[in-house]
Amino acid sequence: MGILEGKRILVTGVLTDSSIAFHVARLCQEEGATVVLTGYGRLSLVERIAKRLPEPPPVLELDVTDEGHLASLAERVAEHVDGLDGVVHSIGFTPQDALGGNFLNTKWEDVGTAMHTSTFSLKALTTAVLPLMKDGGSVVSLDFDNSVSYPIYDWMGVAKSALTSTARYLARYLGDQKIRVNLVSAGPLSTIAARSIPGFDGLAKHWPERAPLGWDTTDPEPAARAVVALLSDWFPATTGEIVHVDGGFHSTGA
């Protein structure tokens, strides 16, 4: 038996088979879970990628900034599973003007988009599926270390800091429902989302040099394994936590 045997997991953010979310979905299935995916925009692409999983799961359309999509989400998920034991939040977007060293000149409209999509969406997604989590469960969101500033990351870094705080408050308010909320802070990975950040390669190059365990920017599986572990029952008293999966980079100085 796998560590997720019999569990029902909703995974967002699968774009390609190089994404962390794809490997989370794969490992969830390998560990015995039933998986439902959501996608946004290029839904046909998500459906095609889903067929590369061990068991092709259903794919639901979800724009986390669309109140109609959120309002109908629980009902649409319930067409495929009779409840949820876990939710994976792997959603983020920042307009180009909010990245790449333009921090001082970024307009609120772009900052607001980043915060809505990358931060508030964790709360919005979680509360949308609460009716399906009557027996408790685990919510895991993907984060990036925000204890310091990084070049070019700019307002996405601010959004990630707010995501960290959002997870803590969700953990506070959902604890009495036996729902755990945790974050996995992964090191930089060469995903589609990362490659859209101007100067990403210059930022990522420092991880293999400084991480005590080393870091492979092409391997999303270590981060995916941490997500799956937090979805399991092996962390029954852990909530509001950040698990760093970055080769130890966050713990080192110059």
N, C-alpha and C positions, 0 to 999 in steps of 0.2 A: 504493500500500500504506500502511496505517496503522501507527502505531508499536507496536501490539499484535497485529499480524497473526499469526494462528495460535495465539495464547496462550489459555490456559484460566484463567478468573478466577472465584473464589468471592467473592461480595459479600454481606455481612450488613447488617442494619439498614435495609432499605428499608421505610418506613412509608407515606409519601406521595410525590407527585411534587415536593414542595418540599424533600425531604431531600437532604443531600449524597450519601448512598449511591445514591439514584435516579439522580442526574446522573453519578455515577461509573459506574454500570452502563450508562447510555446512551452515554457517551463511550467506554467500553471496547468496546461493540459497534460504534460508529462507526469506531473505530480498528482493527477487525478481530478482536477477541477473541470467544471463546465464553464466555458468562456463565451461572453458576448462582447463584441467590439462596437465602438462608435467611430464615425468618421465625419469629416467636414470638407465641403468643397468637392474635391476630386474623389467622390465616393466610389466610382468604378475602379479607381486605382487601389483603394483600400480593400475592396472586394477581391481584386486580383491577388493582392498580397496575402489576404486571408487564406487563400487556397494553398499557400505554401506551409501552412501550419499542419500539425499532425492530423487534426480534425477541423476542417473548415467551419468556422463559427458564423452565426448570423452577424450582419453589420447594420447598425442603425445610424441614421443621419443625426448629427448633433452639433449645432452651433451653440456654444455655451454662452453667447451673448444674446441669444434669441429666447425671449420669455416663452414663446409658444413651444419651441423645441423642449425647453426644460419642463414646462407644465405637463407635457405628454410623455416624458421620458419613462417614468415608472410604469405607466400603462403599456408602453411599447416593449420595454424590457420583459414585463410579465407575460408577454406572448411567447417567450422562449424559455424562461425559468420561473419557478414559483417563489423566488425570493433572491436576495443577494447576501453573500457572506463577506464580500470584499469589493472595493472600488479602487481602481488605479487612475490617478489624475496625472496625465502626461500631456499637458496642454500649455502652450505659451506662444505669444506673438508680440513683437515690438516693431513698429514702423522704422524704416531705415533712418529717418531723421532723429530717432531717439538713441542711435547707436553710433559707434565709430568716432568718438571724440567731440560730438556736437552737443554735449551735455548742457552747456550754458545757453544754448540757443534753441533748445527743443521747446516746441509749443505744447500747451496743456492738452490740446486735442490728441496729439501723439502719445503723450504721457498717459492720458486717460485711457486710450486704447490698450496700451501695454498693461495697465493696472487691471482693467476690466477682464481682458483675455487671460492674463498670466496669473493673476492673484485672486480677484473676486470670484473667478470661475471655480476655484476649489470649494468655496462656500456654496456657490450656486449648484454645482454638480452634486455635492454631498446632500444638501437639503432636498434636492429633487428626487433622490432615490431613497430617502429615509423610510418611506412607507414599505419598502422591500427589505429593510434591515431590522425587522421586528425582534430578531434573536441576537442582536448585536452584530459585531463584525469588525473589519479593519479597512481603513482608508489610508492609502499610501500615495504621496505626491512626490514627483521628481523635482529636485532642487539643485542649486549650484551654490557653492560656498559664498556667503555674503558677509563674512566677518570683517572683510577688508574690501577696498575698492580695487578694481582691475581696469587696465586701459581698454578702451573701446566698448566695454560692456555697458557702461553708462546707465540708462534708465531701466534696462532689463535687470541690472544689479539691484536697483531700488525696488523693482517689482518682486524680485526674489526675496529681498529682505522682508517685504510686506507679506509674501507667501509664508515665510517662516512664522511670522506673528499670527497670521490667519490660522495656520495649523494648530498653534498653541491654544487659541481661543476655541476652535472647534473641539479640540481635545477636552477643554474645560467644560463646554456645554453639552457634549455628547457622552461624557463618561457615565452618566447615570443611565444611559441606554446601552451600556456595555459596548460602545463603539470606540475603537482606538484610532487615533489619527497620528501618523508619523511621516517623516520625510526621509528620502534617500538623496543625499547630496553627492552626485556623481562627478568625477573629473571630466574634463572636456573630451567629447567624442565626436568623430567625424560623421555626424548625421546631417540630413538635409537642413534641419533647423540651425545647426551650428555653422554650416557653410554659408548661411545667409548673413552671418555676422561679419562685417568688414574687418579684416585683420585677425580673423580667428586663428590662423596658423601661427602667427606670431605670438599669440597668447598661449596656445596649447603647447608650444615647443618646450616650455619650462617644466612641464609636469614630468616627463621622463628623466629630466636632469635632476630634479629636486625631490621627487617622491621617494621615500625610503624603500618602498617595495617596487619602484618603477611604475610606469603607466603606459598602457597601450591604447592610443586614441582610436584604434580600429576595433576594439573588443568591448561590446556592450554587455557581455554576459555577466561579469562580476556585479555590475549595478543591478541587472535583472534578478540575479540570485538573491540579493539583499531585499528587493521588493517582495519576492515570493516568500522569503523567510518571515517578513513582517505581516504578510497576508495569512500566514499559518497560525496555528495555536501555540507555537513555540515561544511567543512573546505575549503572554496573556496579561501581564501587568505593565506593559510598556506603552506609553502614549505621550504625545507632545515632544517626541524625540527626533533628533537628526542623526541618521547613520551616514557617516562619510565613507564613500567608496571611491577613493581617489589616490590609492597607493600610499596614503599618509601625507600627501602634500600639504593639507591644511594645518598639520601639526608642526611644520618645520619653519625655521626662520631663514634668513639669508645665508 
